[in-house]
Amino acid sequence: MQSPITSESHTGSSAQYTGRPLRPDQARDAASEFLTSLDPPTAESTAQNVLLLVSELVTNALRHAGAVTSLKLRADHLRIQVTVEDPSPAHPRGRAPDWTGLAGGFGWPMIERLAQSLTIVPARPGGGKAIIAALAR
């Protein structure tokens, strides 16, 4: 099993984290640690939204692309940015939610509602994509 790679840096009023979580709970733990390290502290409601974004983006990458190639978190005095890269070039698309609870369909609409901005870009020449979600700090 591959272990997550982590690095954290703080410069002035900005901070960043890069890792490769293998499971959503690892991604949430990393995001929670990142958020608690910020100065000034992040508002509780913003922190909860960031944790939901991280959890849903990582879950979707694992479910639909087979892996997370990178989780990046960045914060400055204005915003927090969550970037999840995966090996699939396919863009996410909304679908009708499965109200039986078996097939999902709730994650992407939640991501679209939580993020103030949402961008999908090719991650590298070899394929894959990066989904970048940002929220006001």
Backbone torsions as a table, in degrees:
resi	resn	phi	psi	omega
1	MET	NA	135.7	-179.4
2	GLN	-84.0	135.8	179.9
3	SER	-91.2	155.2	-179.9
4	PRO	-66.6	145.0	175.0
5	ILE	-99.3	128.7	-178.9
6	THR	-129.3	144.8	170.2
7	SER	-150.0	143.4	-179.2
8	GLU	-135.6	140.1	175.1
9	SER	-142.8	147.3	177.7
10	HIS	-128.5	123.9	177.0
11	THR	-131.6	115.5	-179.8
12	GLY	58.4	-119.7	-178.3
13	SER	-102.2	19.7	177.1
14	SER	-125.0	155.6	179.8
15	ALA	-144.6	152.6	176.0
16	GLN	-148.5	156.6	179.7
17	TYR	-138.4	141.2	172.7
18	THR	-134.3	133.1	178.3
19	GLY	-156.8	177.6	178.0
20	ARG	-134.2	82.4	-179.3
21	PRO	-68.9	144.2	178.0
22	LEU	-95.3	-17.0	-178.7
23	ARG	-142.4	155.5	178.7
24	PRO	-58.1	-37.2	-179.7
25	ASP	-64.8	-33.9	175.7
26	GLN	-65.9	-39.4	178.8
27	ALA	-65.5	-43.9	178.4
28	ARG	-63.0	-42.8	178.8
29	ASP	-61.2	-44.1	179.1
30	ALA	-63.2	-43.3	179.8
31	ALA	-65.3	-40.5	178.8
32	SER	-62.7	-44.9	177.0
33	GLU	-62.0	-42.9	178.8
34	PHE	-59.8	-48.1	-177.4
35	LEU	-63.9	-39.0	-179.9
36	THR	-71.5	-17.7	179.7
37	SER	-84.3	-10.1	-175.5
38	LEU	-75.2	145.7	177.3
39	ASP	-134.0	116.4	5.6
40	PRO	-74.3	161.1	-178.6
41	PRO	-61.4	152.2	177.6
42	THR	-81.7	140.2	176.5
43	ALA	-58.7	145.4	-177.5
44	GLU	-57.2	-42.9	-179.1
45	SER	-66.1	-38.6	177.1
46	THR	-66.2	-43.1	179.1
47	ALA	-60.1	-42.3	178.7
48	GLN	-64.0	-39.1	177.7
49	ASN	-66.2	-40.2	177.1
50	VAL	-62.2	-45.2	-179.9
51	LEU	-62.5	-39.4	176.3
52	LEU	-64.6	-44.0	178.2
53	LEU	-59.9	-48.2	-179.8
54	VAL	-59.0	-48.1	-177.7
55	SER	-61.3	-47.1	-178.4
56	GLU	-68.6	-42.9	179.7
57	LEU	-64.0	-42.4	179.5
58	VAL	-68.8	-43.0	177.9
59	THR	-59.5	-44.4	179.5
60	ASN	-64.5	-41.3	179.1
61	ALA	-62.2	-42.1	179.7
62	LEU	-67.8	-43.2	-176.2
63	ARG	-72.5	-42.6	-171.8
64	HIS	-102.0	-21.0	-178.8
65	ALA	-116.8	-11.0	176.9
66	GLY	88.8	-11.1	-178.5
67	ALA	-169.7	162.9	168.3
68	VAL	-110.5	122.6	178.0
69	THR	-90.6	-20.5	177.7
70	SER	-167.7	141.5	169.0
71	LEU	-119.7	124.1	178.6
72	LYS	-125.2	134.6	176.3
73	LEU	-122.9	134.9	177.1
74	ARG	-135.7	142.6	177.1
75	ALA	-141.9	140.6	168.6
76	ASP	-132.9	-166.7	-175.2
77	HIS	-72.9	-11.9	-178.8
78	LEU	-104.9	-34.2	-173.0
79	ARG	-151.8	166.8	172.9
80	ILE	-120.9	131.3	-178.5
81	GLN	-118.5	131.5	177.3
82	VAL	-114.0	124.6	177.2
83	THR	-122.9	125.9	175.4
84	VAL	-120.7	123.4	177.1
85	GLU	-106.4	144.1	177.2
86	ASP	-141.1	167.9	-174.7
87	PRO	-80.9	-3.5	-176.9
88	SER	-95.4	134.6	175.6
89	PRO	-79.5	-10.7	-176.9
90	ALA	-67.5	131.7	177.7
91	HIS	-79.0	147.2	175.8
92	PRO	-65.1	152.5	175.7
93	ARG	-144.2	143.6	178.8
94	GLY	-71.3	152.3	175.0
95	ARG	-145.2	165.2	-178.7
96	ALA	-64.1	130.7	178.2
97	PRO	-63.2	144.7	176.3
98	ASP	-94.1	103.8	-175.4
99	TRP	-71.3	-7.9	175.0
100	THR	-78.6	-14.1	178.8
101	GLY	85.7	5.5	-175.1
102	LEU	-95.0	-32.2	-172.1
103	ALA	-115.1	3.5	175.9
104	GLY	76.0	-143.1	-177.8
105	GLY	100.2	3.1	-177.2
106	PHE	-100.1	-23.8	-171.3
107	GLY	-65.0	-51.4	-176.4
108	TRP	-63.4	-44.1	175.6
109	PRO	-60.1	-35.9	177.3
110	MET	-64.8	-43.4	177.9
111	ILE	-59.5	-45.5	-179.8
112	GLU	-61.4	-34.3	-179.8
113	ARG	-78.6	-36.7	-176.5
114	LEU	-74.9	-38.9	-174.8
115	ALA	-78.6	136.8	173.9
116	GLN	-77.1	-31.6	172.0
117	SER	-138.9	147.2	-176.4
118	LEU	-142.0	122.7	-176.7
119	THR	-130.9	140.8	176.1
120	ILE	-121.4	124.1	-178.0
121	VAL	-134.7	152.5	173.1
122	PRO	-59.6	134.1	-175.2
123	ALA	-80.4	-35.0	-177.6
124	ARG	-165.2	165.0	-178.5
125	PRO	-59.7	-27.5	-177.8
126	GLY	-78.5	-2.2	-179.5
127	GLY	119.7	-179.8	-178.6
128	GLY	89.0	179.5	-179.2
129	LYS	-150.4	164.5	172.4
130	ALA	-122.9	132.7	173.2
131	ILE	-108.2	122.7	-175.3
132	ILE	-115.6	117.5	179.1
133	ALA	-117.2	135.6	-179.8
134	ALA	-127.7	146.8	176.6
135	LEU	-132.4	151.7	173.1
136	ALA	-67.8	142.3	179.4
137	ARG	-81.8	NA	NA
